[in-house]
Amino acid sequence: MMMTNSSKTEKWIPLQIIAGECSLSSIEYNATDLVVELDSFREERTIKITFSDVFSYRVTLEHFRWADFVNAPKTSATLIKVENSNFIKWLEDAGEKQLYGSTLNIAHYMLQTTEHIIDVALLRSSSITIDGVELQLNSKNEEK
């Protein structure tokens, strides 16, 4: 089910890969990859997500993103793909075009936890791995 944040024309595509609510356990950036560990309430275990070749990420307490979510339909998905992303537009305006000479093919994924929103920008060709299994992200319904 595709959801639209009508105030900003972003399209949120819930990826029903992680079941139930999670809380942020740890986050680590090694200058290339972002590793996020979530504690799953439903599965009573830790889920490890690795985003490879990250350009940018931000971690925000949920209540500081209230304006982004006030007009958005509620979703219980932990992992969401964001199309027409304001975060990507901000990166482009902040210097991406000047550094690379053109716009890169960057994807935006968002993790919603009980208290945090984690936004991750990476090349569309980069991988996301959950518990050692690489997600297949380039199917026809995932391409821009």
N, CA, C and O atoms as a GROMACS GRO file, in nm:
protein
  576
    1MET      N    1   0.084  -0.118   0.000
    1MET     CA    2   0.000   0.000   0.000
    1MET      C    3   0.089   0.124   0.000
    1MET      O    4   0.177   0.136   0.085
    2MET      N    5   0.066   0.214  -0.093
    2MET     CA    6   0.144   0.336  -0.104
    2MET      C    7   0.074   0.446  -0.024
    2MET      O    8  -0.048   0.461  -0.030
    3MET      N    9   0.152   0.521   0.051
    3MET     CA   10   0.097   0.629   0.131
    3MET      C   11   0.160   0.759   0.088
    3MET      O   12   0.278   0.763   0.055
    4THR      N   13   0.083   0.864   0.088
    4THR     CA   14   0.132   0.994   0.047
    4THR      C   15   0.128   1.090   0.164
    4THR      O   16   0.026   1.103   0.232
    5ASN      N   17   0.238   1.154   0.186
    5ASN     CA   18   0.245   1.264   0.281
    5ASN      C   19   0.200   1.386   0.202
    5ASN      O   20   0.281   1.451   0.136
    6SER      N   21   0.072   1.416   0.207
    6SER     CA   22   0.011   1.514   0.117
    6SER      C   23   0.069   1.654   0.132
    6SER      O   24   0.066   1.731   0.036
    7SER      N   25   0.121   1.689   0.248
    7SER     CA   26   0.172   1.824   0.265
    7SER      C   27   0.305   1.845   0.192
    7SER      O   28   0.343   1.959   0.168
    8LYS      N   29   0.374   1.740   0.157
    8LYS     CA   30   0.506   1.754   0.096
    8LYS      C   31   0.520   1.674  -0.033
    8LYS      O   32   0.628   1.673  -0.091
    9THR      N   33   0.418   1.610  -0.079
    9THR     CA   34   0.414   1.527  -0.199
    9THR      C   35   0.512   1.410  -0.197
    9THR      O   36   0.544   1.354  -0.302
   10GLU      N   37   0.561   1.374  -0.081
   10GLU     CA   38   0.642   1.254  -0.071
   10GLU      C   39   0.551   1.132  -0.082
   10GLU      O   40   0.436   1.137  -0.040
   11LYS      N   41   0.602   1.025  -0.138
   11LYS     CA   42   0.530   0.898  -0.139
   11LYS      C   43   0.602   0.802  -0.047
   11LYS      O   44   0.722   0.778  -0.063
   12TRP      N   45   0.530   0.749   0.048
   12TRP     CA   46   0.586   0.653   0.143
   12TRP      C   47   0.538   0.514   0.105
   12TRP      O   48   0.418   0.489   0.096
   13ILE      N   49   0.632   0.425   0.082
   13ILE     CA   50   0.600   0.288   0.042
   13ILE      C   51   0.644   0.196   0.156
   13ILE      O   52   0.762   0.166   0.169
   14PRO      N   53   0.548   0.149   0.238
   14PRO     CA   54   0.583   0.060   0.349
   14PRO      C   55   0.636  -0.073   0.297
   14PRO      O   56   0.575  -0.135   0.210
   15LEU      N   57   0.750  -0.116   0.349
   15LEU     CA   58   0.807  -0.245   0.314
   15LEU      C   59   0.781  -0.339   0.432
   15LEU      O   60   0.843  -0.326   0.537
   16GLN      N   61   0.690  -0.431   0.414
   16GLN     CA   62   0.647  -0.518   0.524
   16GLN      C   63   0.747  -0.633   0.544
   16GLN      O   64   0.715  -0.750   0.525
   17ILE      N   65   0.868  -0.596   0.582
   17ILE     CA   66   0.976  -0.692   0.599
   17ILE      C   67   1.001  -0.720   0.746
   17ILE      O   68   1.037  -0.831   0.784
   18ILE      N   69   0.983  -0.618   0.829
   18ILE     CA   70   1.004  -0.630   0.974
   18ILE      C   71   0.868  -0.624   1.041
   18ILE      O   72   0.796  -0.525   1.028
   19ALA      N   73   0.834  -0.729   1.112
   19ALA     CA   74   0.700  -0.738   1.173
   19ALA      C   75   0.698  -0.672   1.311
   19ALA      O   76   0.786  -0.695   1.394
   20GLY      N   77   0.597  -0.590   1.333
   20GLY     CA   78   0.574  -0.531   1.465
   20GLY      C   79   0.664  -0.413   1.496
   20GLY      O   80   0.754  -0.378   1.419
   21GLU      N   81   0.637  -0.353   1.611
   21GLU     CA   82   0.714  -0.238   1.656
   21GLU      C   83   0.852  -0.278   1.704
   21GLU      O   84   0.874  -0.388   1.754
   22CYS      N   85   0.946  -0.185   1.686
   22CYS     CA   86   1.083  -0.205   1.730
   22CYS      C   87   1.132  -0.079   1.800
   22CYS      O   88   1.082   0.031   1.777
   23SER      N   89   1.231  -0.098   1.885
   23SER     CA   90   1.298   0.017   1.945
   23SER      C   91   1.444   0.015   1.899
   23SER      O   92   1.498  -0.091   1.866
   24LEU      N   93   1.506   0.132   1.896
   24LEU     CA   94   1.645   0.143   1.855
   24LEU      C   95   1.735   0.092   1.967
   24LEU      O   96   1.728   0.139   2.080
   25SER      N   97   1.818  -0.005   1.934
   25SER     CA   98   1.913  -0.061   2.030
   25SER      C   99   2.050   0.004   2.013
   25SER      O  100   2.111   0.047   2.110
   26SER      N  101   2.098   0.011   1.886
   26SER     CA  102   2.226   0.076   1.859
   26SER      C  103   2.233   0.119   1.713
   26SER      O  104   2.162   0.067   1.627
   27ILE      N  105   2.321   0.214   1.689
   27ILE     CA  106   2.346   0.261   1.554
   27ILE      C  107   2.495   0.290   1.544
   27ILE      O  108   2.554   0.351   1.632
   28GLU      N  109   2.556   0.244   1.432
   28GLU     CA  110   2.699   0.263   1.413
   28GLU      C  111   2.727   0.294   1.267
   28GLU      O  112   2.677   0.226   1.177
   29TYR      N  113   2.806   0.397   1.246
   29TYR     CA  114   2.846   0.435   1.111
   29TYR      C  115   2.997   0.421   1.102
   29TYR      O  116   3.069   0.480   1.183
   30ASN      N  117   3.046   0.344   1.004
   30ASN     CA  118   3.190   0.319   0.994
   30ASN      C  119   3.254   0.395   0.878
   30ASN      O  120   3.355   0.350   0.823
   31ALA      N  121   3.197   0.508   0.839
   31ALA     CA  122   3.242   0.592   0.729
   31ALA      C  123   3.205   0.536   0.592
   31ALA      O  124   3.239   0.596   0.491
   32THR      N  125   3.137   0.423   0.588
   32THR     CA  126   3.086   0.366   0.463
   32THR      C  127   2.946   0.311   0.483
   32THR      O  128   2.853   0.347   0.412
   33ASP      N  129   2.933   0.222   0.581
   33ASP     CA  130   2.806   0.153   0.605
   33ASP      C  131   2.743   0.200   0.736
   33ASP      O  132   2.812   0.238   0.831
   34LEU      N  133   2.610   0.195   0.739
   34LEU     CA  134   2.535   0.226   0.860
   34LEU      C  135   2.474   0.096   0.910
   34LEU      O  136   2.400   0.029   0.838
   35VAL      N  137   2.504   0.061   1.033
   35VAL     CA  138   2.451  -0.061   1.094
   35VAL      C  139   2.356  -0.020   1.206
   35VAL      O  140   2.394   0.047   1.301
   36VAL      N  141   2.230  -0.063   1.192
   36VAL     CA  142   2.127  -0.029   1.289
   36VAL      C  143   2.078  -0.159   1.352
   36VAL      O  144   2.044  -0.254   1.281
   37GLU      N  145   2.074  -0.162   1.484
   37GLU     CA  146   2.018  -0.278   1.554
   37GLU      C  147   1.889  -0.234   1.622
   37GLU      O  148   1.886  -0.137   1.698
   38LEU      N  149   1.784  -0.310   1.593
   38LEU     CA  150   1.652  -0.282   1.650
   38LEU      C  151   1.610  -0.397   1.739
   38LEU      O  152   1.633  -0.514   1.706
   39ASP      N  153   1.549  -0.365   1.851
   39ASP     CA  154   1.490  -0.467   1.937
   39ASP      C  155   1.345  -0.483   1.898
   39ASP      O  156   1.266  -0.390   1.908
   40SER      N  157   1.310  -0.603   1.854
   40SER     CA  158   1.174  -0.633   1.811
   40SER      C  159   1.091  -0.678   1.930
   40SER      O  160   1.128  -0.772   2.001
   41PHE      N  161   0.978  -0.609   1.953
   41PHE     CA  162   0.890  -0.649   2.063
   41PHE      C  163   0.816  -0.778   2.030
   41PHE      O  164   0.801  -0.865   2.116
   42ARG      N  165   0.771  -0.790   1.906
   42ARG     CA  166   0.694  -0.907   1.866
   42ARG      C  167   0.780  -1.034   1.864
   42ARG      O  168   0.738  -1.139   1.913
   43GLU      N  169   0.900  -1.024   1.807
   43GLU     CA  170   0.985  -1.142   1.792
   43GLU      C  171   1.080  -1.163   1.909
   43GLU      O  172   1.148  -1.265   1.917
   44GLU      N  173   1.085  -1.067   1.999
   44GLU     CA  174   1.171  -1.074   2.118
   44GLU      C  175   1.315  -1.109   2.082
   44GLU      O  176   1.374  -1.201   2.138
   45ARG      N  177   1.369  -1.031   1.986
   45ARG     CA  178   1.507  -1.051   1.943
   45ARG      C  179   1.559  -0.920   1.884
   45ARG      O  180   1.484  -0.825   1.866
   46THR      N  181   1.688  -0.917   1.855
   46THR     CA  182   1.750  -0.802   1.793
   46THR      C  183   1.761  -0.826   1.642
   46THR      O  184   1.804  -0.932   1.599
   47ILE      N  185   1.722  -0.726   1.564
   47ILE     CA  186   1.729  -0.731   1.418
   47ILE      C  187   1.842  -0.638   1.375
   47ILE      O  188   1.845  -0.522   1.414
   48LYS      N  189   1.934  -0.691   1.294
   48LYS     CA  190   2.049  -0.612   1.247
   48LYS      C  191   2.028  -0.575   1.100
   48LYS      O  192   2.011  -0.661   1.014
   49ILE      N  193   2.030  -0.443   1.074
   49ILE     CA  194   2.010  -0.390   0.939
   49ILE      C  195   2.137  -0.316   0.899
   49ILE      O  196   2.186  -0.229   0.972
   50THR      N  197   2.191  -0.351   0.781
   50THR     CA  198   2.310  -0.284   0.730
   50THR      C  199   2.276  -0.215   0.599
   50THR      O  200   2.233  -0.280   0.504
   51PHE      N  201   2.296  -0.085   0.595
   51PHE     CA  202   2.280  -0.005   0.474
   51PHE      C  203   2.422   0.018   0.420
   51PHE      O  204   2.504   0.077   0.490
   52SER      N  205   2.451  -0.026   0.298
   52SER     CA  206   2.587  -0.012   0.245
   52SER      C  207   2.603   0.120   0.169
   52SER      O  208   2.508   0.172   0.110
   53ASP      N  209   2.724   0.171   0.172
   53ASP     CA  210   2.762   0.290   0.096
   53ASP      C  211   2.667   0.408   0.118
   53ASP      O  212   2.609   0.461   0.023
   54VAL      N  213   2.652   0.446   0.241
   54VAL     CA  214   2.560   0.552   0.280
   54VAL      C  215   2.618   0.690   0.248
   54VAL      O  216   2.734   0.718   0.279
   55PHE      N  217   2.536   0.776   0.187
   55PHE     CA  218   2.575   0.915   0.162
   55PHE      C  219   2.544   1.002   0.282
   55PHE      O  220   2.622   1.089   0.320
   56SER      N  221   2.428   0.978   0.342
   56SER     CA  222   2.385   1.061   0.453
   56SER      C  223   2.283   0.984   0.536
   56SER      O  224   2.211   0.898   0.486
   57TYR      N  225   2.280   1.016   0.663
   57TYR     CA  226   2.174   0.962   0.750
   57TYR      C  227   2.147   1.065   0.859
   57TYR      O  228   2.231   1.150   0.890
   58ARG      N  229   2.029   1.053   0.914
   58ARG     CA  230   1.994   1.139   1.028
   58ARG      C  231   1.907   1.058   1.123
   58ARG      O  232   1.826   0.974   1.082
   59VAL      N  233   1.925   1.087   1.248
   59VAL     CA  234   1.845   1.023   1.353
   59VAL      C  235   1.774   1.134   1.428
   59VAL      O  236   1.837   1.228   1.477
   60THR      N  237   1.642   1.124   1.435
   60THR     CA  238   1.563   1.229   1.497
   60THR      C  239   1.464   1.167   1.594
   60THR      O  240   1.403   1.064   1.564
   61LEU      N  241   1.449   1.228   1.709
   61LEU     CA  242   1.343   1.184   1.798
   61LEU      C  243   1.210   1.205   1.727
   61LEU      O  244   1.188   1.307   1.662
   62GLU      N  245   1.123   1.108   1.741
   62GLU     CA  246   0.997   1.105   1.667
   62GLU      C  247   0.918   1.236   1.680
   62GLU      O  248   0.865   1.285   1.580
   63HIS      N  249   0.910   1.292   1.800
   63HIS     CA  250   0.826   1.409   1.820
   63HIS      C  251   0.879   1.533   1.748
   63HIS      O  252   0.804   1.628   1.726
   64PHE      N  253   1.007   1.534   1.711
   64PHE     CA  254   1.061   1.647   1.635
   64PHE      C  255   1.026   1.639   1.488
   64PHE      O  256   1.052   1.733   1.413
   65ARG      N  257   0.966   1.528   1.444
   65ARG     CA  258   0.924   1.511   1.304
   65ARG      C  259   0.772   1.520   1.293
   65ARG      O  260   0.713   1.477   1.194
   66TRP      N  261   0.708   1.575   1.394
   66TRP     CA  262   0.562   1.581   1.398
   66TRP      C  263   0.504   1.641   1.271
   66TRP      O  264   0.408   1.587   1.217
   67ALA      N  265   0.560   1.752   1.221
   67ALA     CA  266   0.507   1.819   1.102
   67ALA      C  267   0.512   1.729   0.979
   67ALA      O  268   0.426   1.740   0.892
   68ASP      N  269   0.611   1.641   0.971
   68ASP     CA  270   0.621   1.548   0.858
   68ASP      C  271   0.513   1.440   0.863
   68ASP      O  272   0.473   1.387   0.760
   69PHE      N  273   0.467   1.407   0.983
   69PHE     CA  274   0.377   1.294   1.000
   69PHE      C  275   0.231   1.333   1.023
   69PHE      O  276   0.143   1.247   1.016
   70VAL      N  277   0.204   1.459   1.051
   70VAL     CA  278   0.069   1.499   1.090
   70VAL      C  279  -0.034   1.470   0.980
   70VAL      O  280  -0.147   1.431   1.012
   71ASN      N  281   0.001   1.487   0.854
   71ASN     CA  282  -0.092   1.462   0.744
   71ASN      C  283  -0.071   1.327   0.677
   71ASN      O  284  -0.142   1.293   0.582
   72ALA      N  285   0.024   1.251   0.725
   72ALA     CA  286   0.054   1.121   0.664
   72ALA      C  287  -0.035   1.013   0.724
   72ALA      O  288  -0.063   1.014   0.844
   73PRO      N  289  -0.080   0.919   0.640
   73PRO     CA  290  -0.156   0.807   0.695
   73PRO      C  291  -0.069   0.727   0.791
   73PRO      O  292   0.052   0.715   0.772
   74LYS      N  293  -0.131   0.673   0.893
   74LYS     CA  294  -0.058   0.591   0.989
   74LYS      C  295  -0.012   0.464   0.922
   74LYS      O  296  -0.085   0.404   0.844
   75THR      N  297   0.110   0.423   0.951
   75THR     CA  298   0.162   0.297   0.901
   75THR      C  299   0.233   0.225   1.014
   75THR      O  300   0.299   0.286   1.097
   76SER      N  301   0.217   0.095   1.015
   76SER     CA  302   0.285   0.017   1.118
   76SER      C  303   0.416  -0.040   1.067
   76SER      O  304   0.484  -0.113   1.139
   77ALA      N  305   0.454  -0.008   0.943
   77ALA     CA  306   0.578  -0.059   0.887
   77ALA      C  307   0.698   0.007   0.954
   77ALA      O  308   0.698   0.128   0.979
   78THR      N  309   0.799  -0.072   0.982
   78THR     CA  310   0.922  -0.021   1.040
   78THR      C  311   1.011   0.037   0.931
   78THR      O  312   1.075   0.140   0.952
   79LEU      N  313   1.017  -0.029   0.815
   79LEU     CA  314   1.100   0.014   0.704
   79LEU      C  315   1.012   0.070   0.593
   79LEU      O  316   0.918   0.004   0.547
   80ILE      N  317   1.043   0.192   0.550
   80ILE     CA  318   0.964   0.260   0.448
   80ILE      C  319   1.057   0.317   0.342
   80ILE      O  320   1.160   0.376   0.375
   81LYS      N  321   1.020   0.300   0.216
   81LYS     CA  322   1.092   0.364   0.107
   81LYS      C  323   1.022   0.496   0.078
   81LYS      O  324   0.899   0.500   0.069
   82VAL      N  325   1.098   0.604   0.064
   82VAL     CA  326   1.042   0.736   0.041
   82VAL      C  327   1.078   0.782  -0.099
   82VAL      O  328   1.196   0.796  -0.132
   83GLU      N  329   0.978   0.804  -0.181
   83GLU     CA  330   0.997   0.859  -0.316
   83GLU      C  331   0.963   1.007  -0.314
   83GLU      O  332   0.886   1.053  -0.230
   84ASN      N  333   1.023   1.081  -0.407
   84ASN     CA  334   1.006   1.226  -0.414
   84ASN      C  335   1.043   1.288  -0.278
   84ASN      O  336   0.972   1.373  -0.224
   85SER      N  337   1.155   1.244  -0.228
   85SER     CA  338   1.198   1.273  -0.091
   85SER      C  339   1.247   1.416  -0.071
   85SER      O  340   1.330   1.466  -0.147
   86ASN      N  341   1.195   1.480   0.033
   86ASN     CA  342   1.244   1.612   0.073
   86ASN      C  343   1.386   1.604   0.128
   86ASN      O  344   1.463   1.699   0.114
   87PHE      N  345   1.422   1.491   0.190
   87PHE     CA  346   1.557   1.470   0.241
   87PHE      C  347   1.657   1.466   0.125
   87PHE      O  348   1.764   1.526   0.133
   88ILE      N  349   1.623   1.396   0.017
   88ILE     CA  350   1.710   1.390  -0.101
   88ILE      C  351   1.720   1.528  -0.166
   88ILE      O  352   1.827   1.569  -0.209
   89LYS      N  353   1.606   1.599  -0.174
   89LYS     CA  354   1.609   1.733  -0.232
   89LYS      C  355   1.700   1.825  -0.151
   89LYS      O  356   1.773   1.907  -0.207
   90TRP      N  357   1.696   1.810  -0.020
   90TRP     CA  358   1.783   1.891   0.067
   90TRP      C  359   1.930   1.858   0.039
   90TRP      O  360   2.013   1.949   0.032
   91LEU      N  361   1.964   1.728   0.023
   91LEU     CA  362   2.102   1.689  -0.007
   91LEU      C  363   2.148   1.746  -0.141
   91LEU      O  364   2.261   1.793  -0.154
   92GLU      N  365   2.059   1.741  -0.240
   92GLU     CA  366   2.092   1.797  -0.371
   92GLU      C  367   2.120   1.946  -0.360
   92GLU      O  368   2.219   1.995  -0.414
   93ASP      N  369   2.035   2.017  -0.288
   93ASP     CA  370   2.051   2.162  -0.272
   93ASP      C  371   2.172   2.197  -0.186
   93ASP      O  372   2.232   2.304  -0.203
   94ALA      N  373   2.209   2.108  -0.096
   94ALA     CA  374   2.320   2.136  -0.004
   94ALA      C  375   2.457   2.120  -0.068
   94ALA      O  376   2.558   2.159  -0.009
   95GLY      N  377   2.463   2.061  -0.188
   95GLY     CA  378   2.594   2.053  -0.253
   95GLY      C  379   2.619   1.931  -0.340
   95GLY      O  380   2.726   1.918  -0.399
   96GLU      N  381   2.522   1.840  -0.349
   96GLU     CA  382   2.542   1.720  -0.430
   96GLU      C  383   2.577   1.754  -0.575
   96GLU      O  384   2.671   1.698  -0.631
   97LYS      N  385   2.501   1.845  -0.635
   97LYS     CA  386   2.524   1.881  -0.775
   97LYS      C  387   2.661   1.946  -0.793
   97LYS      O  388   2.730   1.921  -0.892
   98GLN      N  389   2.702   2.029  -0.697
   98GLN     CA  390   2.831   2.096  -0.706
   98GLN      C  391   2.947   1.996  -0.692
   98GLN      O  392   3.048   2.008  -0.761
   99LEU      N  393   2.932   1.898  -0.604
   99LEU     CA  394   3.038   1.800  -0.582
   99LEU      C  395   3.050   1.699  -0.695
   99LEU      O  396   3.161   1.663  -0.734
  100TYR      N  397   2.936   1.654  -0.748
  100TYR     CA  398   2.937   1.544  -0.845
  100TYR      C  399   2.906   1.589  -0.987
  100TYR      O  400   2.912   1.507  -1.079
  101GLY      N  401   2.872   1.716  -1.009
  101GLY     CA  402   2.845   1.766  -1.142
  101GLY      C  403   2.705   1.737  -1.193
  101GLY      O  404   2.663   1.794  -1.294
  102SER      N  405   2.634   1.650  -1.127
  102SER     CA  406   2.496   1.619  -1.164
  102SER      C  407   2.430   1.553  -1.043
  102SER      O  408   2.492   1.532  -0.939
  103THR      N  409   2.304   1.522  -1.059
  103THR     CA  410   2.231   1.457  -0.952
  103THR      C  411   2.258   1.308  -0.956
  103THR      O  412   2.257   1.248  -1.064
  104LEU      N  413   2.282   1.247  -0.843
  104LEU     CA  414   2.305   1.103  -0.834
  104LEU      C  415   2.173   1.030  -0.818
  104LEU      O  416   2.073   1.089  -0.780
  105ASN      N  417   2.173   0.903  -0.848
  105ASN     CA  418   2.053   0.820  -0.836
  105ASN      C  419   2.046   0.767  -0.692
  105ASN      O  420   2.085   0.654  -0.664
  106ILE      N  421   1.995   0.851  -0.603
  106ILE     CA  422   1.995   0.820  -0.459
  106ILE      C  423   1.855   0.778  -0.414
  106ILE      O  424   1.755   0.834  -0.457
  107ALA      N  425   1.851   0.678  -0.327
  107ALA     CA  426   1.726   0.631  -0.268
  107ALA      C  427   1.721   0.675  -0.122
  107ALA      O  428   1.824   0.691  -0.057
  108HIS      N  429   1.600   0.693  -0.072
  108HIS     CA  430   1.578   0.732   0.068
  108HIS      C  431   1.494   0.624   0.135
  108HIS      O  432   1.384   0.592   0.089
  109TYR      N  433   1.545   0.570   0.243
  109TYR     CA  434   1.472   0.473   0.326
  109TYR      C  435   1.457   0.532   0.464
  109TYR      O  436   1.546   0.603   0.512
  110MET      N  437   1.346   0.502   0.528
  110MET     CA  438   1.318   0.554   0.661
  110MET      C  439   1.284   0.437   0.753
  110MET      O  440   1.204   0.350   0.718
  111LEU      N  441   1.346   0.436   0.871
  111LEU     CA  442   1.312   0.340   0.975
  111LEU      C  443   1.232   0.413   1.081
  111LEU      O  444   1.275   0.517   1.132
  112GLN      N  445   1.115   0.359   1.116
  112GLN     CA  446   1.034   0.415   1.224
  112GLN      C  447   1.046   0.322   1.344
  112GLN      O  448   1.014   0.204   1.335
  113THR      N  449   1.092   0.376   1.455
  113THR     CA  450   1.097   0.297   1.577
  113THR      C  451   1.000   0.362   1.677
  113THR      O  452   0.932   0.459   1.645
  114THR      N  453   0.996   0.308   1.797
  114THR     CA  454   0.904   0.361   1.897
  114THR      C  455   0.936   0.505   1.934
  114THR      O  456   0.846   0.580   1.974
  115GLU      N  457   1.062   0.547   1.924
  115GLU     CA  458   1.099   0.682   1.964
  115GLU      C  459   1.179   0.760   1.862
  115GLU      O  460   1.196   0.881   1.877
  116HIS      N  461   1.229   0.694   1.758
  116HIS     CA  462   1.319   0.758   1.662
  116HIS      C  463   1.272   0.738   1.518
  116HIS      O  464   1.203   0.642   1.485
  117ILE      N  465   1.314   0.833   1.434
  117ILE     CA  466   1.301   0.821   1.290
  117ILE      C  467   1.444   0.827   1.236
  117ILE      O  468   1.518   0.921   1.264
  118ILE      N  469   1.482   0.726   1.158
  118ILE     CA  470   1.616   0.719   1.101
  118ILE      C  471   1.600   0.727   0.949
  118ILE      O  472   1.540   0.638   0.888
  119ASP      N  473   1.654   0.831   0.890
  119ASP     CA  474   1.650   0.849   0.745
  119ASP      C  475   1.786   0.813   0.690
  119ASP      O  476   1.889   0.854   0.744
  120VAL      N  477   1.787   0.736   0.580
  120VAL     CA  478   1.912   0.690   0.521
  120VAL      C  479   1.908   0.718   0.371
  120VAL      O  480   1.813   0.680   0.303
  121ALA      N  481   2.011   0.786   0.320
  121ALA     CA  482   2.025   0.813   0.177
  121ALA      C  483   2.143   0.732   0.124
  121ALA      O  484   2.254   0.742   0.177
  122LEU      N  485   2.119   0.653   0.020
  122LEU     CA  486   2.223   0.571  -0.040
  122LEU      C  487   2.193   0.555  -0.189
  122LEU      O  488   2.080   0.576  -0.232
  123LEU      N  489   2.294   0.517  -0.266
  123LEU     CA  490   2.271   0.492  -0.408
  123LEU      C  491   2.167   0.383  -0.424
  123LEU      O  492   2.161   0.289  -0.345
  124ARG      N  493   2.084   0.394  -0.527
  124ARG     CA  494   1.983   0.291  -0.553
  124ARG      C  495   2.047   0.155  -0.577
  124ARG      O  496   1.983   0.052  -0.554
  125SER      N  497   2.171   0.154  -0.622
  125SER     CA  498   2.241   0.028  -0.648
  125SER      C  499   2.305  -0.031  -0.522
  125SER      O  500   2.355  -0.144  -0.525
  126SER      N  501   2.304   0.043  -0.412
  126SER     CA  502   2.360  -0.007  -0.286
  126SER      C  503   2.268  -0.113  -0.228
  126SER      O  504   2.154  -0.130  -0.271
  127SER      N  505   2.320  -0.185  -0.129
  127SER     CA  506   2.240  -0.294  -0.072
  127SER      C  507   2.194  -0.261   0.070
  127SER      O  508   2.253  -0.181   0.142
  128ILE      N  509   2.084  -0.326   0.105
  128ILE     CA  510   2.035  -0.326   0.242
  128ILE      C  511   2.027  -0.472   0.283
  128ILE      O  512   1.968  -0.554   0.213
  129THR      N  513   2.088  -0.503   0.397
  129THR     CA  514   2.092  -0.641   0.446
  129THR      C  515   2.024  -0.646   0.581
  129THR      O  516   2.054  -0.565   0.670
  130ILE      N  517   1.932  -0.741   0.598
  130ILE     CA  518   1.866  -0.760   0.726
  130ILE      C  519   1.900  -0.900   0.776
  130ILE      O  520   1.869  -0.999   0.711
  131ASP      N  521   1.963  -0.906   0.891
  131ASP     CA  522   2.007  -1.032   0.952
  131ASP      C  523   2.082  -1.120   0.852
  131ASP      O  524   2.060  -1.241   0.845
  132GLY      N  525   2.172  -1.056   0.775
  132GLY     CA  526   2.258  -1.130   0.683
  132GLY      C  527   2.196  -1.162   0.548
  132GLY      O  528   2.262  -1.221   0.463
  133VAL      N  529   2.070  -1.125   0.526
  133VAL     CA  530   2.003  -1.153   0.399
  133VAL      C  531   1.984  -1.021   0.323
  133VAL      O  532   1.920  -0.929   0.373
  134GLU      N  533   2.040  -1.014   0.201
  134GLU     CA  534   2.028  -0.892   0.122
  134GLU      C  535   1.888  -0.881   0.063
  134GLU      O  536   1.835  -0.976   0.005
  135LEU      N  537   1.829  -0.763   0.079
  135LEU     CA  538   1.696  -0.738   0.023
  135LEU      C  539   1.706  -0.718  -0.127
  135LEU      O  540   1.805  -0.664  -0.176
  136GLN      N  541   1.606  -0.762  -0.199
  136GLN     CA  542   1.598  -0.740  -0.343
  136GLN      C  543   1.518  -0.612  -0.364
  136GLN      O  544   1.395  -0.614  -0.362
  137LEU      N  545   1.588  -0.501  -0.385
  137LEU     CA  546   1.526  -0.370  -0.388
  137LEU      C  547   1.498  -0.319  -0.529
  137LEU      O  548   1.426  -0.220  -0.544
  138ASN      N  549   1.550  -0.380  -0.629
  138ASN     CA  550   1.539  -0.325  -0.764
  138ASN      C  551   1.432  -0.394  -0.848
  138ASN      O  552   1.445  -0.401  -0.970
  139SER      N  553   1.327  -0.443  -0.786
  139SER     CA  554   1.216  -0.497  -0.862
  139SER      C  555   1.142  -0.384  -0.928
  139SER      O  556   1.163  -0.268  -0.893
  140LYS      N  557   1.055  -0.414  -1.023
  140LYS     CA  558   0.986  -0.309  -1.099
  140LYS      C  559   0.908  -0.213  -1.010
  140LYS      O  560   0.902  -0.093  -1.039
  141ASN      N  561   0.848  -0.263  -0.902
  141ASN     CA  562   0.770  -0.173  -0.816
  141ASN      C  563   0.859  -0.088  -0.726
  141ASN      O  564   0.810   0.000  -0.656
  142GLU      N  565   0.988  -0.114  -0.725
  142GLU     CA  566   1.080  -0.036  -0.641
  142GLU      C  567   1.158   0.068  -0.722
  142GLU      O  568   1.215   0.160  -0.663
  143GLU      N  569   1.161   0.054  -0.853
  143GLU     CA  570   1.242   0.146  -0.932
  143GLU      C  571   1.172   0.280  -0.947
  143GLU      O  572   1.050   0.288  -0.948
  144LYS      N  573   1.252   0.384  -0.957
  144LYS     CA  574   1.198   0.519  -0.973
  144LYS      C  575   1.165   0.542  -1.118
  144LYS      O  576   1.118   0.651  -1.154
   0.00000   0.00000   0.00000
